[in-house]
Amino acid sequence: MSNDSNRSALVTGTALLTVASLIAKILSAVYRIPFQNMVGNVGFYVYQQIYPIYGIAMTVALSGLPVFISKLVVDAKTETDKLNIVYQIQKILFIVCGLIFVGLQLGANQIAIWMHDIQLSPVIYAVSWMFLVIPFLASWRGYFQGRYLMKPTAYSQVLEQLVRVSIILVTAVWAVRHHLDPHRMGSLAMLSAPFATLASAGLIYYFLRKDHIRKLSRSYAIPGLSRRLLLEGATICLVASVMLLLQLVDSFSVVAELTKLGNNQLMAQNIKGVYDRSQTLVQLGLTITTASTTAILPQLVAAVKSKNQQRYLQLAHGSIAVNFGLACAMSFGMLALMAAINPLLFATPELNLTISVYCFSILAASIILVLNTIFQSHDVFGPTVIAIIIAVVIKAAVNSLFIDQWGILGASLATVSSLCAAILIMIVSGWKYLRDLISWSQLAKLVLISAIMWSAVIGVRILIKAILIGKVTLRIMAGIQSIVGIGVGVFVFVIVCIMFKAFSDQEWLLIPMGNRILEIRGNYNENR
């Protein structure tokens, strides 16, 4: 295949993979809203306690290891070498995932005890089975991506989510109708994970048969492969699963600390279930940044390799500014509208402040994703690895202290604080890659604009409440507040950005509907 053909296949494949990833992430976030409405706070708590284990595993199989494996496959000279890489990595993964499977099976009771809820052990048993399929999924997805064939990964990713979400929602309906215990419902819902991974693996196997992928008669060892898998592969997986790692810390500490504060077990589980709503909102909020960084990474890599410094600076600076601005607006917007969003999506207006604070993780995690994309374009992994490991350590160290001091709000503060620490470490340790890319005055301007937008949305929400209170139900009023508030927020943010000249023409083009906004700006300037 020629270089032009490779480039064309890469661009087309990256676009397909980005769209599939976006669809899968939206599905993965949106289904939790009807699920929570059906099973209630305690049922949602049961599912969310074990979800980080599933989420980390699927991150490894979907976006972590396949990216690393694809790089090795691209560099391999012959088809035999490509297949040998896949088989060697598959052997390593079968050992690692097999040990994890055995550990979860034998240690389910102990893990449940550490989570302060022994009834969670069947849910852990249920999710453990998916680890037996991950080696096959991760290795062959990486192989296809390394050959610029993105359809197997993209289609299997969407299929996996469709199967899993369908099983979960059907299970929830059946459990509610039959008044099933929340923990029993949780174990049945979590069985969706191995079934969905099997369906995904079946589709990958179909593509293998379709492409007539041959088996190697004998594989041979590759010097240094395990070390590269541990360093480079693990780094990519760490970045993709940073929020899940922090959620896993919550699974082990939140309920235990809430009971120490005087809540009974059921009340602590109920509070944790409400707190877990924030993870759904953050996952939705991160879809734009995830799609943006996925799409821009190949362009950054190409600019670095071709030594096109002007193009690189334009892309990298624009990515930082745009993703920071959008994530900042989203975080401030959720702060302003949480009193409406919470009852609209989840029926009750509990823990609005706690969820609002947690939603600032959207801003912090977006910055981490963008900075890592810049480092990754230079094949630099150290700053990100160090930052994320320290962030998890900080979260684990302060979570209990913060909850003791501020109740469940402390868990949100611990999450945001640990992510901010990670950002600081990444900036300091990777400053030589960032010093020409960050405009502090521009970022400060975007924070100010987001604050102006926040005050406008707050005013609109209060006005609507004053007009409609007592005339409609809480959920209808919340819906009206949310729809009008989002519209006002977007309008104010865009107009003030135009007035303050927050983005350049090139940066506006990185924003959805940026062309249209540039037209509005042109009309604004003409009428001044």
N, C-alpha and C positions, 0 to 999 in steps of 0.2 A: 504493500500500500504506500503510495507517495506521501510526501510531507503535506501537500495541499489536501489530499484525501483524509489524512489523519486529523488535520486541523479542522476540516469541515465536520468530520464524524465527532470530534471532541466537542465542538460548539453545539451541535445538534443534540448530542447525548447529554451534555451538561444541562441544557435547557430542559430536556425531558426529565432528567433526574431531579432537577430543582422543582419542577411542577409536581412530580410524584411525591417528593418529600414534603412539599407544602400541603398537598391533599392529605397525606398520611398524618401530618402533625395536626391539621385542623380536625380531622376525624378523631384523633387521639384525645384532643381537648374537649371537643363539643359534646361527645357522647356522655361525658361525666355530668352534664347539666341534667338531662332527663333521668340519668341513673341515680343521681343524688335526690332528685325530686321523688323518685319511686321508693328508694330504700331508706331514706332519712339520714340523719346525721351519723347515727351509730353504724348503720350499714355502710355508709360512705367511708367512715373511719376504718372499718375492717378491711375494705378493699385498698385504701390508700396506705395502710400500714405496710403492706407487702408489695405495693406497686413499685417502689424504687428498685427492688430486686429484679423485677421484670424489666423495668425501664433501662437499667444499666445493661442487662444482658442483651436487649434488643438494640441498644445504642452501639454496642460492640459488634453485633451481627449486621447492622444496617449501614452505619455511617463511620464507624471506627476502623475496624480491621480491613474491610473491603477497600478503603482508600489506601491504606498502607500496602496491602497485597497488590493492588493495581499498579502501584509505582514499581514494585519488583517485577511484575509481569511485563510492563512496558520496557524495562531495561534488559530483560532476557532476550538473547539473540535468536534462539530457535524455539519451535513449538515444544520440543521435548523439554527444554529448560523451563519454559513457562509452566507446563504440567507438573514438572518435578517440584517447582516452588509451591504449587498448590497442594500437592500431596504431602510435602514435608511440613508445611504449616498446619495442614489438616491433622497430621499425627500429633503435633504439639498441642493443638486445640482440643483434640479428643482426650488427651491426658489431663489437661487443665480443667476442661469442662466436666470430665468424668469425676475428678476429685471434688469439684464444686457440687455436683449432683449428689455424690455420696455424703458430703458434708452436710448438705441441706436435709437429706433424708435421715441421717443419723442424729443430726443436731437440731432438728426442727423444734423439739420440746424446749431445749435450752435457749434457742433463739427467741422463742415465744415468751419464755420466762424473762429474758433480758428486755423484751418489749413490754413487760409487765402485763401480759395477757396470754395465759397458757392456751386459751381457746383458739389462738391464731395458728397453732401447729398444723392443722389440716390444710390451711391456706398456703403455708410454706411447702408442705408436701406437694400440693397441686402445681405450684409454679416451678418446682425443681425439675420437672420432666422436660421442660423446654431446653435445658442445657445440653441434652443429648443430641439435639438437632442443630444447635448453633455452629459447631465446627463445619458441618456441610454447607450451611447457608453462607457463613462469612467467607469461607475460602473460595467457593465458586462464584459468589457475587464479585469478589475481588478479581477473579480470573476474567470474567466477562468485561468488567470495567477496564481492565488492563488491555483488552483488545478493542476498546472503544465501542463495546456493545452494551448500551445502558438499559435496553428494554428489559432484560431479565431482572435486574435489580429494581428498576422502577415499577414494573408490573407486580413483582412479588411483594414489594413493600406495600403497595396499595391493597393487594389481595389480603395480606396478613392483617392489616388494620380492619378491612371490611369484615373478615371472618370473625376476628376477635370482638369487634364492637357489636356485631349481630348476636353472637353468643351471649355476651354480657347483658345486653338489653332484654333478650328473650328470657334469660335466667332471672333478671330482676322482676320482670312481669310475672313469671311463674312463681317466684319466691313470695311476692307480695300477695298474690291470689291465694296461696296456700299457707300464708302466715308463717313463713319459714324463719327460723332463728337467723339473726344477722351474720353470725360466724359461719353457719352452714351455707347461707347464700354466698358469702365471700369466697368460700372454698370452691363452690360450683362456678362462680364467675371467674375465678382465677384459672380454672381449667381451660378457659378460652385461650390462654397463652400457649400451651403445648399444641392444642388443636390448630391454632392459627399458624404457628411456626411449621407444623407438618404440611399444611396447605401451601404455604410459601415455598417450602422445600420441594414439594411435588411439582410446582411450577418451574422451579429452577431445574429439576431433573428433566422436565419436558424439553427445556431449551438445550440441555446437554445432549439429549437423544436427537433433537432436531438438527443440531450442528455437528452430529457424529463425532463427538469428542471421544478420542480413543483412550484406553487405559494404558498406563505404563507397565511394561513387563517387569521393570525393576527401577525403583527410585534410588537416588544417591544423596548423601548428606551434603548440605551447603554450609561451609564454614561461616561462623558469625551470624547465622540466621536467627537463632534464639535471642542473641543479644540485641539485634536490630528490632526484633518483634517486641522485646521488653521495653526498649527505649522509645523508638519512633511510634510503634503501634499503640503502646500504652498511653503515650502523650495525646495522640489523636482521640483516643477513647476517653481520657480524662476530661478534655475540653468539652466534648459532646455531652458528657454526663455530669457536669459540675453541679447543676441544680438538683439532680437526682441524688447525688452523694450527700448534699446538705439535707435533703428530705429524709434520707436514710438515717442521718443523725437524729432528726426529729422523731422517727419511728422508735428509736431506742430510749428517748429521754423525756418527751413531752408528757405522756400519760403518767409516767412515774413521778415526775415533778408536780404535776397537777394534783395527784392524790396526796402528796406530802403537804400541799397547801390546804388540805381539808376537804377536797372534793371526794365523793365516793367514786367507785370504779366506773359506774355507768355515766355519771356526770362528767368525769374526766374524758371518757370516750366520746361523749357528745360534744364537748368543747373542741377536742382534737378534730372531730368530723367537720365542725364549722370552720376551724382554722385551715383545714385541707382544701376548702373552696379556693383559697388564694392560689394554690398550685395550678388549678385549672385556668385561672385568669392570666397568670404569668406565662403559662405554656402558649396560650393564645397570643399574648402580647409579643412573644419572642419569635413568632412565625415570620414576621417581616424581616427582622434582622438575620434570622437563620437563612432565609431564602436569598437575601442580599449578599451575605458573606459567601454563601455557596456559589453564587453566580459570578462574583467578582474575583474569587481566588485564581481561577485559570488566567484571567486577564492580568492580574498582578504578577503571576509567575512568568507569563510571556514577556511582560515589560522588563522584569529583572533580567531574564535570560538574554533578551535582545539589547540590554543596556540602554533602553529608552527611558532615561531619567525623568524627562518632562512628563511623559505619559504615566509613569509610575507615581510621581508626586501628585499628579492630577487625580488619579484613581484613589490612591491611599488617603490623601487629605479629604477628598470628597466623601469617601466611605465613612471616615471618622465623623465628619461634620453632620452628614445626613442621618446616619444611624443614631448618633447621639441626640440630634434634634427630635427625630420621630419617637425615640424611646423616652426622652424627657417629656415630650408632650403627652405620650400615652400614660406615663406614670402620674403626672399632675392631673390629667383628665380623670383617671380612675380615682384619685384622691377626692376630686370634686364631686364625682358622681356615685361613689360607692354606696351612699345611703339609698340610691335608686337601683344600682346594678345588683346589689346583694339580694334584696327582696324580689326583684324582677326574675333573676335567674334561679335563685335557690329558695324562694318562698318566704324566708324570714330575714329580718334586718339585724342579725346578730354579728357582733365583733367587727363592725365597720372599720374602726380605726386600725385594728390588728391586721385585717386583710389589706387595707390601704397602704400601710407601712410595708407589708410584704411585697406589694406590687411594685415598689421601687426597685425590687430585684430585676424587673424588666430593664431598667436603665443600667444597673450595674452589670448584669449578665450580658447585655448588648455590647457594652464597652469591652468586656473580656473577649467576646467573640470576634469583634473587629480587630482588637490588638493582636489576638492570636492569628488571625488571617494575615496580617502584615508580617508577623514573625515567620509564619509558615511559608510565605512566599520567598523567604530567604533561607528556608530549611533550618530555622532556628527553633528549638523546642524547649531549651532550658528554662527561660523566664516563665513560661506558661506552666510547666510541670511544678516548679517550685511554688509558684503563686497558688495553684489549686490545692496542692497538698497542705500548704500552710492555712489556706482558707478553711479546709475541712477540719484541721486541727483546732483552729480558733473557734469554729462553730461548736465542736464537741466540748471544748474547754469552757466556753462562756454560756452555753445554752441553759444549763441548769441554774447558773448564777443569775442570769437575766430573768428566767421564769420565776425564780424565788423572789426577785425584786419587783417585777412588773406584771406577773401573771403570764397569760398566754401571749400578751403583747411582746414580752421579752423574747419569745422564740422568733418573731418577725424581726425584731431589732438585731438579734444574733445573726440571722441569715444575711441581712443587708450589710451589717458591719463586717462580716467575714468576706463578703464579695468586694467591699470597698478596700479591705486590706489586700486582697488579691490584685486589684487594679493598681494600687500603689506599688506593690512589689513588681508587677509587670512593667510599669512605667520606669521605675528606677533601674531595674536590671536590664531592660531593653531600650534604654534611652537613646542609644546611638542609632537605632532604627526608627525612632519616633521624633527626634528633635526638630526635623524640618516639616513634620506633618501635622502637628497640633497647634491650632491657634486658640490660645486661652481666652482671648477677648471674644472670639466668635462663640466659643462654648458658653461663656458667661452671658453673652447676649441671648443665646438660645434658652438658657435657664430663666432669664428675665422674661422673655416672650412667653414661655410656658407658664410662669407665675401670673402674668397678665391674663392669659387664657383661662387659668384656674379660677381667678376672681370673677371673670365674666360668666363662666359656667356655674359657679356657686350662686351668683345672683339670679341666673335664669332658673336654677333648680328651686331656690327659695320662693321665687315669684310664682312658679307653677304650683308649688305646694300650697301657697296662700290662696290661690284661685280655686283649686280643685279639692281641697281638704273637706271631707264630709260628703262630697258629691259622687266620688267614685271609690272603688276598692283600692287598697294599698298597692296591689300588683299593677292595676291599670295606670294609677298615678305614676308608679315607678317606671312603667314602660314609656309613658309620655315624657317624663323627665329625662330618661335616657336618650330617647330619639332626638328630642329637641336639643338637649345638652350636647350630644355628640356633634350635631349639625352646627351649633353655635361655636363649639370648641374648634372644629376644623376651620370654620370661616375666620374666626378671630386669629387663630394661629397663622394661617396663610397670609391674611391681610397685614398683620403686624410684622411678619417676616419680610414681606415686600417693603413695608415702610422703613424697617430697620436695616434693609439690605443684608439679611442674615445669610443668604446663600448666593453663590455666583450662578451664572447661567448654566455652567457644566454641572453644578451640584443640583440645581432644580431638575435637570434631566435624569438624575438618579432616583428621583422621587416619583411614585405612581402619579400619573396625570400631570407630570411636570411641564409638558409642552403647553397644556392648557393654562397652567399657572403663569408661565412666561407671557402668554398672551394677555392675561389679566394685568400683569405687571406693566406690560407695554402700554396698555390703555390707561393705567393709573398715572404713569409718567407723562403721557401726552396731555392729560387733563389737569396736570398740576399748574 
